[in-house]
Every structure is written in structure tokens, then in C-alpha cells.
Amino acid sequence: MDSFPTVDKCASIGREKSTVVADMDGTLLRGRSSFPYFAILAFEAGGILRLFFLLLASPLAGLLYYLVSESAGIKVLIFATCAGMKVSDIESVARAVLPKFYSSDLHSESWRVFSSCGKRCVLTANPRIMVEAFLKDFLGADLVLGTEMSTYKGRATGFVLSPGVLVGKNKADALKKAFGETRPEIGLGDRHTDAPFMALCREGYIVPPKPEVKAVTTDKLPKPIIFHDGRLVQKPTPLSALLMILWMPIGFILACLRIAAGSLLPMPMVFYAFWALGVRVTIKGTPPPPAKKSVGQSGVLFICSHRTLLDPIFLSIALGRPVPAVTYSVSRLSEIISPIKTVRLSRDRATDASMIKKLLEEGDLAICPEGTTCREPFLLRFSALFAELTDQLVPVAVVNRMGMFHGTTARGWKGMDPFYFFMNPSPAYEVTFLNKLPQELTCTGGKSSHEVANYIQRVIAATLSYECTSFTRRDKYRALAGNDGTVVEKTKLQANKVMGC
């Protein structure tokens, strides 16, 4: 490999008509190990037991990798992770979960060269099904050549198809098959097994292992990652994966205690109970006093940014009193354990407007007009319906912190959302009450409902240093789950059709 210059010597100007072929781990990505991404796939598609099995198999994979061959070690990782998994589940994780983690580790020098070329090809030992969605959708790769896994009746067998794992000579053969007699202009690799395919390129450059190299910042990515799914917050290492497995039974018990405290204790006491149980709640701004129904005063409508389904609950904790919330969809379990009243919106404009007006006559109310959560520092488009119903509007900027698990999901069971949030060792919420909208900025003052909604979106975004977008709930679910996010209510059975009736 000493015969190849380092990647920082490669010119990136005037490469619009050039073709680049790059390895992935250690080349396009700073990290040389693919274990974290196999661990994410194992947990997100197979659960905690699959992750534990992968962790048990990883020492064997490491021994084979370093003492026998790269190919043997990678085969163990593929089998331990994917054997028996539905192909559709692997594809779903590859599309909705892995891009966030891959993009956070993009090598700045390799990306400088890769992004400057007109045609981009990636040659990797990773299973193609794991990496293709990220490489094509987010990095603009034209061709992805990776290890192919065998399948049976829609499930991965855990074995690889001929010619096997793409390392060494297999990479060179795959390159020849794809390009024929044409020689790509640039080849990028990071280890001696990449030399065979790099030798087939007109120019070859080695990416040295420099952990101090900074990752590409999000603003330099060709496509920002606004939506992503999955429960894991951090990219797991073998040690952190082991600690997470050991923590989960403890964390689940702790989550149950926290949820019980929030559901059973009077709201003024929940703040102190959460503090004792390791949940931090920070309150900023001055909330308005509760509405006085005795003098005919209408309730205040709190307009909240949406991070998890717990937003209205932490709003109530900050106010010291339970405030009902209207929601677009929430699981039955979440409704049962919720300490506040939750009312489902029907998505029929007239019906929802009538219901919200009636609730406001009874007192204060909370609503998250984005209609769904967003994990990144972006605000989705605000539905304008709320602005037509009252001029008593108080924007609330809500932000949270989770160190181990995300408390939201688009693909999984939403009933586990509060449990995953409270399973974090020390979750935190910050609730900032902003100034009540003056009447001249409401519909009563002559503004349109869309102008009011957009103004509140901008005010909350400025408070949180977030960016406003026009994306909607439908955009999120189409990107992550392949549907529009509509929850279809199950038809209720007649009494004489129910077992036991």
C-alpha cells in the first residue's frame, strides 16, 4: 500500500467527468469497523436477544478477521446479525435508521474527492442491502457493489452468495465485471485488501487511519437527514452494547416506577418525584394562570413543538396542573397510563374544530400542530386549524434529551414510546413558555390562520435555534415507514360476537 499516495494528495477540481470507486468502512467512513452498524441492525430488526447473540459471536468474528481472513470474520457478523431476519425488516432499517449513523461518520477528505466526481461507485464488503439506500439516496452513488446475501421465502439465511464477501480479489473481479475494459479514474481504499481493485484504477489513493480527522458537518451533506427512526441514540461499540444489554432490565423497572409516579401522584408533586427518580425538568418563561370559568374566561391554547408524545405531560408538570391534550394518534396503552386527558383528532376539519372549541370552553388545552414528532433541529409545518378557533395562544418551545434510547418510533409499536424514554438513565425535558400572542397577530386582529401558524412556528424555531420546514406528517411516514401515517381505527365487534359475551 506504500505505493499509493494518501487521499489528501488527490486533486478534486475539474473532476466532473471522472469516475471514482471507493471502499466504505475506513474510506468513505472514518470508522474502520462495521460492528456498530451490524449491532444497530441486530437491535432494530431483531431485538435485544439478537444483539446479545451478535455480541457473543463478535470475539469469534474478530479472531477470524485478524488471524484467518477478512472474509471469514465478516461472514460471522453477517450470519449472527441476519440469519432468519425478514428481508423487508433489513431493508426498512437500512432506509430509516442506518443513514443517520452513517452520515455522522463521513470522512471529510474522502468525501471531498468522492463528491467532486461525476460518476460515483462504492465497492464494499458490507451486505449491499444494508448500505445501498444510504449511498444512493444521501451520497448520490450511481453504483453500489457489495456482498450479496442468500434468502429463502423472504428471509435472510445468514449465508452469502457466490463469489462470497467482497474483499481482496473479489473486489477487483466485481470492478472488472461492472466496468469491463474501462478503467475508472480514481480508486480510494484504506487497507491492503483494497490494493487489487485500486490497481485497476488510473489513480489510487490510500486513506490513512487518522481518528483525529473530523467528520463531514451536516450542512455539507448533499441531503440533510431530517427524518430517521430507530430506538438507539448512540452508535454502539461492543462495550456500550454490553452495558446497554445489562441496563435494560434495570431501566425497564425504573421506567415503570417513573411512569407510575407520573400517573398516580398529584401533578404538583410529579416534578419532585421525577427529580428524585433522575428525570430533570427545566422550566423557563412565565406561564399564564389557569382560566377562570366562573367569569366566562376561555381557556388558553398552548401551541407546543413536538418531540415525543410526552410533551403535553411535561407541559402539565411545568404548569403544576393537568392540561388536556388533543392528539392525532396515540396507542391505547399510552392513553391508559397517561396522567392527563387525551382526545383524539378525527382529521375531519369541522369535527375537530367543534371539539377543540368545546374543550377550550372547559379550560386550558395543549396541541402540537406539527402532527408528528421530529428528532432533528427542524420544525415541521404547523397545521393552521388552531389559529381559527381562539386568540388565546401561548407558544411553548419544548426540547428533550435522551442518552440511550429514543422515545419515538415510526416503524415500531408506539405503546413502548414512554417506556423507552423513561428507560434512559437520566432523561431531561426543557419547557419554555413564550409570550402570549398579542391580539393584532391573531385571526381576530385580521391575520389569516396560515400567517398565525407560520409566525408561531418561526418564534418557536428562533427560541430553539431550529430551522422551519414545510414537511408534514405524511412526508415523515412515507420516508420512514412507507405509508402516510394514517391510523385506521379497528371496527368494534358487536357484543354478541365478543368471546365471553
C-alpha positions, 0 to 999 in steps of 0.5 A, spaced: 500 500 500 506 504 500 505 505 493 499 509 493 499 516 495 494 518 501 487 521 499 489 528 501 494 528 495 488 527 490 486 533 486 478 534 486 477 540 481 475 539 474 473 532 476 466 532 473 467 527 468 471 522 472 469 516 475 471 514 482 470 507 486 471 507 493 471 502 499 466 504 505 468 502 512 475 506 513 474 510 506 468 513 505 467 512 513 472 514 518 470 508 522 474 502 520 469 497 523 462 495 521 460 492 528 456 498 530 452 498 524 451 490 524 449 491 532 444 497 530 441 492 525 441 486 530 437 491 535 432 494 530 430 488 526 431 483 531 431 485 538 435 485 544 436 477 544 439 478 537 444 483 539 446 479 545 447 473 540 451 478 535 455 480 541 457 473 543 459 471 536 463 478 535 470 475 539 469 469 534 468 474 528 474 478 530 479 472 531 477 470 524 478 477 521 485 478 524 488 471 524 484 467 518 481 472 513 477 478 512 472 474 509 471 469 514 470 474 520 465 478 516 461 472 514 460 471 522 457 478 523 453 477 517 450 470 519 449 472 527 446 479 525 441 476 519 440 469 519 432 468 519 431 476 519 425 478 514 428 481 508 423 487 508 425 488 516 433 489 513 431 493 508 426 498 512 432 499 517 437 500 512 432 506 509 430 509 516 435 508 521 442 506 518 443 513 514 443 517 520 449 513 523 452 513 517 452 520 515 455 522 522 461 518 520 463 521 513 470 522 512 471 529 510 477 528 505 474 522 502 468 525 501 471 531 498 474 527 492 468 522 492 463 528 491 467 532 486 466 526 481 461 525 476 460 518 476 460 515 483 461 507 485 462 504 492 465 497 492 464 494 499 464 488 503 458 490 507 451 486 505 449 491 499 442 491 502 444 494 508 448 500 505 445 501 498 439 506 500 444 510 504 449 511 498 444 512 493 439 516 496 444 521 501 451 520 497 448 520 490 452 513 488 450 511 481 453 504 483 453 500 489 457 493 489 457 489 495 456 482 498 450 479 496 446 475 501 442 468 500 434 468 502 429 463 502 421 465 502 423 472 504 428 471 509 435 472 510 439 465 511 445 468 514 449 465 508 452 469 502 452 468 495 457 466 490 463 469 489 462 470 497 464 477 501 467 482 497 474 483 499 481 482 496 480 479 489 473 479 489 473 486 489 477 487 483 473 481 479 466 485 481 470 492 478 472 488 472 465 485 471 461 492 472 466 496 468 469 491 463 475 494 459 474 501 462 478 503 467 475 508 472 479 514 474 480 514 481 480 508 486 480 510 494 481 504 499 484 504 506 487 497 507 491 492 503 485 488 501 483 494 497 490 494 493 487 489 487 481 493 485 485 500 486 490 497 481 485 497 476 484 504 477 488 510 473 489 513 480 489 510 487 489 513 493 490 510 500 486 513 506 490 513 512 487 511 519 487 518 522 481 518 528 483 525 529 480 527 522 473 530 523 467 528 520 463 531 514 458 537 518 451 536 516 450 542 512 455 539 507 451 533 506 448 533 499 441 531 503 440 533 510 437 527 514 431 530 517 427 524 518 430 517 521 427 512 526 430 507 530 430 506 538 438 507 539 441 514 540 448 512 540 452 508 535 454 502 539 461 499 540 461 492 543 462 495 550 456 500 550 452 494 547 454 490 553 452 495 558 446 497 554 444 489 554 445 489 562 441 496 563 435 494 560 432 490 565 434 495 570 431 501 566 425 497 564 423 497 572 425 504 573 421 506 567 415 503 570 416 506 577 417 513 573 411 512 569 407 510 575 409 516 579 407 520 573 400 517 573 398 516 580 401 522 584 398 529 584 401 533 578 404 538 583 408 533 586 410 529 579 416 534 578 419 532 585 418 525 584 421 525 577 427 529 580 428 524 585 427 518 580 433 522 575 428 525 570 430 533 570 425 538 568 427 545 566 422 550 566 423 557 563 418 563 561 412 565 565 406 561 564 399 564 564 394 562 570 389 557 569 382 560 566 377 562 570 370 559 568 366 562 573 367 569 569 366 566 562 374 566 561 376 561 555 381 557 556 388 558 553 391 554 547 398 552 548 401 551 541 407 546 543 413 543 538 413 536 538 418 531 540 415 525 543 408 524 545 410 526 552 410 533 551 403 535 553 405 531 560 411 535 561 407 541 559 402 539 565 408 538 570 411 545 568 404 548 569 403 544 576 396 542 573 393 537 568 392 540 561 388 536 556 391 534 550 388 533 543 392 528 539 392 525 532 394 518 534 396 515 540 396 507 542 391 505 547 396 503 552 399 510 552 392 513 553 391 508 559 397 510 563 397 517 561 396 522 567 392 527 563 386 527 558 387 525 551 382 526 545 383 524 539 383 528 532 378 525 527 382 529 521 375 531 519 376 539 519 369 541 522 369 535 527 375 537 530 374 544 530 367 543 534 371 539 539 377 543 540 372 549 541 368 545 546 374 543 550 377 550 550 370 552 553 372 547 559 379 550 560 386 550 558 388 545 552 395 543 549 396 541 541 402 540 537 400 542 530 406 539 527 402 532 527 408 528 528 414 528 532 421 530 529 428 528 532 432 533 528 433 541 529 427 542 524 420 544 525 415 541 521 409 545 518 404 547 523 397 545 521 393 552 521 386 549 524 388 552 531 389 559 529 381 559 527 378 557 533 381 562 539 386 568 540 388 565 546 395 562 544 401 561 548 407 558 544 411 553 548 418 551 545 419 544 548 426 540 547 428 533 550 434 529 551 435 522 551 442 518 552 440 511 550 434 510 547 429 514 543 422 515 545 419 515 538 418 510 533 415 510 526 416 503 524 415 500 531 409 499 536 408 506 539 405 503 546 413 502 548 414 510 546 414 512 554 417 506 556 423 507 552 424 514 554 423 513 561 428 507 560 434 512 559 438 513 565 437 520 566 432 523 561 431 531 561 425 535 558 426 543 557 419 547 557 419 554 555 413 558 555 413 564 550 409 570 550 402 570 549 400 572 542 398 579 542 391 580 539 393 584 532 397 577 530 391 573 531 385 571 526 381 576 530 386 582 529 385 580 521 391 575 520 389 569 516 390 562 520 396 560 515 400 567 517 398 565 525 401 558 524 407 560 520 409 566 525 408 561 531 412 556 528 418 561 526 418 564 534 418 557 536 424 555 531 428 562 533 427 560 541 430 553 539 435 555 534 431 550 529 430 551 522 422 551 519 420 546 514 414 545 510 414 537 511 408 534 514 406 528 517 405 524 511 412 526 508 415 523 515 411 516 514 412 515 507 420 516 508 420 512 514 415 507 514 412 507 507 405 509 508 402 516 510 401 515 517 394 514 517 391 510 523 385 506 521 381 505 527 379 497 528 371 496 527 368 494 534 365 487 534 358 487 536 357 484 543 354 478 541 360 476 537 365 478 543 368 471 546 365 471 553 359 475 551 
